[in-house]
């Protein structure tokens, strides 16, 4: 900003480059939100900007390769209007999801079209070095298939990420080998790209917020129940990670003075004493007494979080949530134990969905669209 002064005048005037970036962002937002390629006149009408300002911005963006001409449209009075769109190949986003049993890498263009998707199975005995090698091979495969410049990368791992260092937080008794991987150090991430690393439950919660059944909901919990237990906290429309990224680790809530909730559920029949963590495949073999004990214990844990946070809704995700009887009984238990019972839904969101959505939003921000315009 620059300050202009004179007799009786003291006002702040935006710098020309700031005005240009604001104008460019408005033009890009109008083109992105249009159902089809737009003319300069249509952009001016949508943004309220003057036609000369739009023409200058379009020329600037086209020179950068962000916009491309895609044809003409005959006007009602015989005039011809040139049509523009965001060049989908000006850049791409990359979503990398590392799970216990599978690695997925998805590359999308700036129109959000998937241009490459590669997967690899993770063997039960895989060590971190093997997982890193598999992931880097998939990243290279995606680059060969979709060669546009990478603008943004999101990485999802199955362990919490320390928000202060961007490194996995190594938790006691963790069953996920991703905790031993440092994505920024070990993965071959494209130079210059905007990179965000987070855990799988947070990404799934973000997918629910952006494009899920709770996208109009500003306060909710996404609860994952599978080999591990975790929760993503969306508060006031934002993902809350805590001071070190450990917010939502409900699997470590105390069941009593000797065990946490994960160990307690395992001893009730959802796991074994030899291995920390849960085994969802054991659920069908539980008798009614054990099933009731499992549901009650997990409902108490989630209800305690609900009482503290007071969300509008709880989204259930993970393998156990896809078992109808379990999800219904768990929802009933959460509501019955809460002082302000939330709505409970079964979420269709996944870590890949959330990571891919955010990578695309970050890529659009890299070409000049503010994040609030890409929501």
PAKOL-337173 format. One record per residue (C-alpha): x, y, z. Coordinates in steps of 0.02 Angstrom, whole numbers, always signed. Layout:
{{X, Y, Z}}
...
end
This chain:
{{+0, +0, +0}}
{{+55, +180, -31}}
{{-4, +335, +62}}
{{-54, +495, -28}}
{{-55, +658, +68}}
{{-103, +837, +28}}
{{-199, +980, +105}}
{{-329, +895, +212}}
{{-294, +725, +129}}
{{-224, +568, +208}}
{{-280, +410, +121}}
{{-207, +241, +81}}
{{-201, +195, -103}}
{{-177, +14, -161}}
{{-20, -20, -262}}
{{-50, -52, -448}}
{{+11, -232, -434}}
{{-110, -265, -290}}
{{-255, -194, -391}}
{{-203, -302, -538}}
{{-198, -460, -431}}
{{-370, -422, -358}}
{{-441, -393, -532}}
{{-360, -552, -598}}
{{-433, -652, -453}}
{{-607, -586, -488}}
{{-592, -627, -673}}
{{-529, -803, -636}}
{{-670, -832, -511}}
{{-801, -776, -639}}
{{-731, -891, -773}}
{{-718, -1038, -653}}
{{-896, -1015, -593}}
{{-968, -999, -769}}
{{-1054, -1152, -842}}
{{-959, -1131, -1006}}
{{-817, -1026, -1078}}
{{-851, -840, -1053}}
{{-827, -683, -1155}}
{{-752, -521, -1091}}
{{-925, -443, -1084}}
{{-994, -589, -983}}
{{-847, -578, -864}}
{{-877, -391, -842}}
{{-1060, -422, -805}}
{{-1021, -559, -679}}
{{-887, -461, -587}}
{{-951, -283, -600}}
{{-781, -231, -669}}
{{-767, -112, -816}}
{{-741, -188, -988}}
{{-569, -107, -1008}}
{{-514, -179, -839}}
{{-576, -351, -889}}
{{-489, -341, -1058}}
{{-325, -293, -976}}
{{-340, -434, -848}}
{{-385, -563, -981}}
{{-234, -510, -1085}}
{{-123, -523, -931}}
{{-186, -696, -884}}
{{-177, -758, -1063}}
{{+3, -700, -1076}}
{{+43, -802, -920}}
{{-39, -954, -997}}
{{-174, -962, -865}}
{{-316, -923, -987}}
{{-339, -990, -1162}}
{{-452, -942, -1306}}
{{-573, -1081, -1349}}
{{-676, -1009, -1490}}
{{-797, -871, -1531}}
{{-982, -839, -1509}}
{{-1090, -740, -1629}}
{{-1170, -594, -1540}}
{{-1354, -548, -1556}}
{{-1308, -390, -1654}}
{{-1187, -475, -1770}}
{{-1033, -449, -1662}}
{{-910, -587, -1623}}
{{-856, -623, -1444}}
{{-697, -719, -1404}}
{{-722, -851, -1269}}
{{-599, -893, -1131}}
{{-575, -1028, -1002}}
{{-441, -1075, -876}}
{{-314, -1182, -969}}
{{-333, -1352, -885}}
{{-154, -1398, -933}}
{{-74, -1242, -861}}
{{-41, -1344, -705}}
{{-100, -1492, -603}}
{{-129, -1550, -426}}
{{-66, -1710, -348}}
{{-149, -1806, -205}}
{{-46, -1943, -121}}
{{-132, -2060, +1}}
{{-28, -2186, +99}}
{{-134, -2312, +193}}
{{-89, -2472, +282}}
{{-144, -2582, +137}}
{{-136, -2469, -15}}
{{-50, -2316, -90}}
{{-145, -2204, -211}}
{{-81, -2059, -316}}
{{-205, -1952, -414}}
{{-161, -1810, -534}}
{{-297, -1685, -584}}
{{-292, -1540, -705}}
{{-355, -1365, -666}}
{{-530, -1415, -723}}
{{-527, -1547, -585}}
{{-525, -1689, -713}}
{{-427, -1843, -657}}
{{-288, -1866, -785}}
{{-190, -2002, -697}}
{{-229, -2122, -555}}
{{-109, -2256, -495}}
{{-120, -2378, -351}}
{{-7, -2505, -268}}
{{-45, -2638, -138}}
{{+56, -2626, +23}}
{{+109, -2798, +83}}
{{+78, -2835, +269}}
{{+266, -2849, +301}}
{{+316, -2691, +207}}
{{+444, -2581, +292}}
{{+451, -2390, +273}}
{{+585, -2399, +139}}
{{+477, -2510, +32}}
{{+326, -2397, +54}}
{{+430, -2244, +5}}
{{+495, -2334, -151}}
{{+318, -2384, -202}}
{{+252, -2208, -175}}
{{+392, -2127, -275}}
{{+362, -2250, -417}}
{{+178, -2200, -423}}
{{+225, -2015, -421}}
{{+339, -2047, -572}}
{{+202, -2146, -660}}
{{+80, -2002, -638}}
{{+209, -1878, -706}}
{{+235, -1982, -863}}
{{+48, -1992, -893}}
{{+7, -1812, -847}}
{{+157, -1700, -880}}
{{+89, -1529, -832}}
{{+181, -1430, -698}}
{{+131, -1480, -521}}
{{+63, -1330, -427}}
{{+4, -1413, -267}}
{{+26, -1579, -176}}
{{-70, -1652, -30}}
{{-4, -1803, +65}}
{{-113, -1912, +176}}
{{-37, -2034, +299}}
{{-117, -2147, +429}}
{{-40, -2060, +578}}
{{-55, -1886, +652}}
{{+60, -1753, +582}}
{{+149, -1630, +697}}
{{+83, -1461, +641}}
{{+245, -1378, +697}}
{{+364, -1484, +593}}
{{+258, -1564, +455}}
{{+327, -1731, +513}}
{{+227, -1881, +574}}
{{+203, -1886, +761}}
{{+268, -2055, +819}}
{{+141, -2114, +946}}
{{+166, -2255, +1068}}
{{+93, -2420, +1006}}
{{+50, -2352, +832}}
{{+15, -2493, +709}}
{{+41, -2387, +554}}
{{+213, -2391, +470}}
{{+183, -2219, +391}}
{{+237, -2145, +558}}
{{+416, -2187, +510}}
{{+406, -2091, +344}}
{{+452, -1908, +327}}
{{+357, -1858, +169}}
{{+455, -1698, +135}}
{{+620, -1789, +153}}
{{+578, -1960, +79}}
{{+454, -1926, -60}}
{{+503, -1855, -229}}
{{+387, -1705, -220}}
{{+397, -1578, -362}}
{{+501, -1424, -324}}
{{+402, -1263, -310}}
{{+236, -1346, -272}}
{{+129, -1297, -123}}
{{+135, -1451, -9}}
{{+17, -1495, +135}}
{{+38, -1653, +239}}
{{-94, -1717, +359}}
{{-169, -1876, +429}}
{{-303, -1977, +341}}
{{-444, -1939, +462}}
{{-419, -1751, +445}}
{{-422, -1767, +255}}
{{-584, -1867, +261}}
{{-660, -1735, +375}}
{{-606, -1598, +254}}
{{-687, -1694, +110}}
{{-849, -1700, +210}}
{{-838, -1513, +241}}
{{-802, -1467, +60}}
{{-915, -1584, -38}}
{{-1001, -1703, +82}}
{{-1171, -1715, +162}}
{{-1113, -1592, +298}}
{{-1045, -1458, +181}}
{{-1170, -1333, +254}}
{{-1120, -1381, +431}}
{{-988, -1275, +516}}
{{-962, -1381, +673}}
{{-949, -1570, +666}}
{{-843, -1720, +712}}
{{-787, -1848, +585}}
{{-759, -2011, +681}}
{{-657, -2150, +599}}
{{-678, -2327, +664}}
{{-569, -2459, +583}}
{{-398, -2531, +628}}
{{-378, -2375, +730}}
{{-491, -2242, +804}}
{{-479, -2058, +765}}
{{-580, -1901, +744}}
{{-569, -1748, +632}}
{{-635, -1590, +716}}
{{-716, -1457, +607}}
{{-749, -1304, +713}}
{{-821, -1142, +645}}
{{-795, -1206, +468}}
{{-611, -1245, +491}}
{{-514, -1404, +526}}
{{-444, -1397, +703}}
{{-278, -1489, +723}}
{{-222, -1434, +895}}
{{-53, -1361, +945}}
{{+47, -1510, +882}}
{{-76, -1598, +766}}
{{-141, -1722, +895}}
{{-318, -1656, +912}}
{{-447, -1794, +887}}
{{-343, -1944, +939}}
{{-492, -2024, +1025}}
{{-413, -2197, +1017}}
{{-303, -2142, +1162}}
{{-446, -2085, +1274}}
{{-436, -2177, +1439}}
{{-559, -2319, +1467}}
{{-491, -2337, +1644}}
{{-326, -2317, +1734}}
{{-248, -2469, +1647}}
{{-303, -2456, +1464}}
{{-359, -2338, +1328}}
{{-518, -2357, +1226}}
{{-429, -2449, +1084}}
{{-360, -2580, +1204}}
{{-528, -2594, +1289}}
{{-620, -2626, +1125}}
{{-490, -2754, +1075}}
{{-516, -2848, +1237}}
{{-703, -2845, +1209}}
{{-676, -2946, +1050}}
{{-624, -2822, +915}}
{{-440, -2866, +925}}
{{-307, -2971, +1008}}
{{-195, -2949, +1157}}
{{-41, -2978, +1047}}
{{-65, -2827, +934}}
{{-118, -2649, +972}}
{{-263, -2594, +865}}
{{-430, -2662, +806}}
{{-483, -2793, +680}}
{{-651, -2746, +599}}
{{-666, -2920, +523}}
{{-700, -2988, +699}}
{{-860, -2887, +713}}
{{-979, -3015, +633}}
{{-921, -3146, +759}}
{{-967, -3045, +913}}
{{-1110, -3109, +1018}}
{{-1245, -2986, +1069}}
{{-1170, -2954, +1241}}
{{-999, -2914, +1167}}
{{-1077, -2808, +1029}}
{{-1173, -2707, +1157}}
{{-1016, -2682, +1261}}
{{-916, -2624, +1108}}
{{-1050, -2502, +1052}}
{{-1076, -2433, +1227}}
{{-890, -2406, +1254}}
{{-863, -2317, +1089}}
{{-1022, -2215, +1109}}
{{-960, -2152, +1279}}
{{-793, -2100, +1203}}
{{-874, -2005, +1059}}
{{-1008, -1930, +1173}}
{{-872, -1861, +1287}}
{{-795, -1774, +1137}}
{{-967, -1711, +1085}}
{{-998, -1639, +1258}}
{{-833, -1544, +1252}}
{{-848, -1479, +1074}}
{{-1038, -1466, +1054}}
{{-1046, -1502, +866}}
{{-1200, -1494, +758}}
{{-1166, -1667, +687}}
{{-1058, -1822, +696}}
{{-1003, -1909, +535}}
{{-957, -2092, +553}}
{{-823, -2159, +435}}
{{-711, -2311, +417}}
{{-749, -2497, +397}}
{{-855, -2514, +554}}
{{-968, -2371, +502}}
{{-1018, -2468, +346}}
{{-1097, -2604, +453}}
{{-1278, -2544, +464}}
{{-1320, -2618, +633}}
{{-1161, -2551, +711}}
{{-1182, -2375, +640}}
{{-1364, -2364, +693}}
{{-1331, -2424, +870}}
{{-1179, -2313, +888}}
{{-1277, -2161, +831}}
{{-1415, -2199, +956}}
{{-1286, -2218, +1094}}
{{-1199, -2053, +1053}}
{{-1363, -1958, +1052}}
{{-1425, -2036, +1214}}
{{-1266, -1988, +1308}}
{{-1251, -1810, +1242}}
{{-1325, -1658, +1328}}
{{-1359, -1578, +1157}}
{{-1383, -1729, +1043}}
{{-1302, -1703, +872}}
{{-1361, -1767, +705}}
{{-1268, -1928, +662}}
{{-1236, -1981, +483}}
{{-1132, -2113, +395}}
{{-1005, -2019, +289}}
{{-958, -2063, +110}}
{{-800, -1957, +121}}
{{-627, -2036, +112}}
{{-448, -1974, +139}}
{{-423, -1976, -50}}
{{-577, -1869, -79}}
{{-524, -1737, +46}}
{{-341, -1735, -8}}
{{-387, -1721, -193}}
{{-511, -1579, -161}}
{{-385, -1479, -60}}
{{-243, -1509, -184}}
{{-354, -1439, -322}}
{{-401, -1287, -216}}
{{-218, -1254, -180}}
{{-174, -1269, -365}}
{{-307, -1141, -409}}
{{-238, -1027, -273}}
{{-67, -1042, -356}}
{{-134, -968, -518}}
{{-213, -821, -427}}
{{-381, -880, -358}}
{{-394, -844, -171}}
{{-442, -999, -72}}
{{-606, -923, -17}}
{{-655, -911, -201}}
{{-620, -1096, -230}}
{{-728, -1166, -90}}
end
